[in-house]
């Protein structure tokens, strides 16, 4: 997974924590999102935290990751989807 950029929603929840650690252990660059998340939760230089919700716009999150890292290879949605969410193609 080295060289891959991964966006994980709900990164500091039960499943999200496990998925985030697995990608970090595999060498990926991980961007973790959640309503209340801090980079200190995953002390790894390859981890970036973004406090956000999918209801604010999935496209905005994807665009932010691509702008910062130049690409997005994997999107792992590990939290519940809100009643209304924008689907990004």
C-alpha positions, 0 to 999 in steps of 0.5 A: 500500500506504499504510495497509496492515498486512502480516505477513511470516513468514521476513522476513529470509530470501532471499525474505522479504528481497525481499518485505519490502523491496518492501512497505516501498518500497510504503509499507506498515506491515510486521511481519516475523517470523523466529526471529532477526530485529532491526528494525535489519535493515530500517531503516525506521520502518514496520518492526517485528520480532517474533522468533517461529516459526510453530510457536509459533502463527500465531494468536498472531502474528496476534492480536499484529499486530491488537492493535498495529496494529488490523488485518492486511491481508496475510499473506505466508508466505515461509519453510518451514512446520514439520511441524505448524502451526496454520492460521488462518482 
